[in-house]
Amino acid sequence: MVALGTTCGFPTLVITLIAVACSQFEKVKAAILDIRQQHMTSQQGVEDEKMHTVTNRDLQAKLNACIRNHQKIMA
């Protein structure tokens, strides 16, 4: 009984954890692509230097959030 649990249970657990990690990486990738798209769109309309600085700060905050999420996934 223990051998069956070890033989089937452990690989199933590993596969599940890998699937969860992969889905989290896909979420991070989608978030980064979304940030990039929003930044490119907002840069097209920005001509004022002050607005440009605010936009860059917003971009940096979003990227930092993605990095923190990635670090949580890796932990």
N, C-alpha and C positions, 0 to 999 in steps of 0.2 A: 504494500500500500504506500509506504514511504517512497519507494523507488518510482512508483507511478506518479506521485505528486511532484517529485523532483524532476522527473523526465518531462512531464507535460506542463507543470506549473511554472517552473523557472523560465523556460523559453517563451511562454505566453506572457509573463510579466515583462520580460525584456522587450519583446515585440511591441507590447502596449506602450511602454515608456518611450521607445524610439518613435512610435507613431505620434505620441503627444508632443515630443520635442520637435519633430518635423513640422507639425501643424503650427507650433508656436513660432518657428523660424519663418514659415510662410506668412504669418501675421505680421512679423517684424518687417519682412521684405515688402509686403503690401503697404504698410504704414510709411516706410521710407519712400517708396515710389509715389505715394499720395502726397507726402510732404514736398517731394521734388516737383511734382506737377503743380501744386499750389504755389510754390515759390516761383516757378517759371512764369505762371500766369500773373502773379502779383508783380513781378519784375517788369513785365511788359507795360504796365500802366503807371509805374512809379517813375516820377521825374524829380520830385522833391528829395533833397538829401536827407532831411529829417525822417521822412516816410520810409526811405530806403534803409536807414538805420533801424527803425522800428521793425520793419519787415525782416531784416537779418537777425534781430534779437528773437523774434517769434520763431524763425526757422531754427535757430540754435536751441531754443527751449524744446521744440518738438523733436529735434535730433537727440538731445540729451535724454528725453523721455524714452525714445526708442533704444538708446544705448542701455539705460537702466533696465528696461524690459528684457533686453538680450542678456544682460548680466544675471538677472533673476532666473532666466531659462537655464543658463549654464551652471548655476549654483545648485 
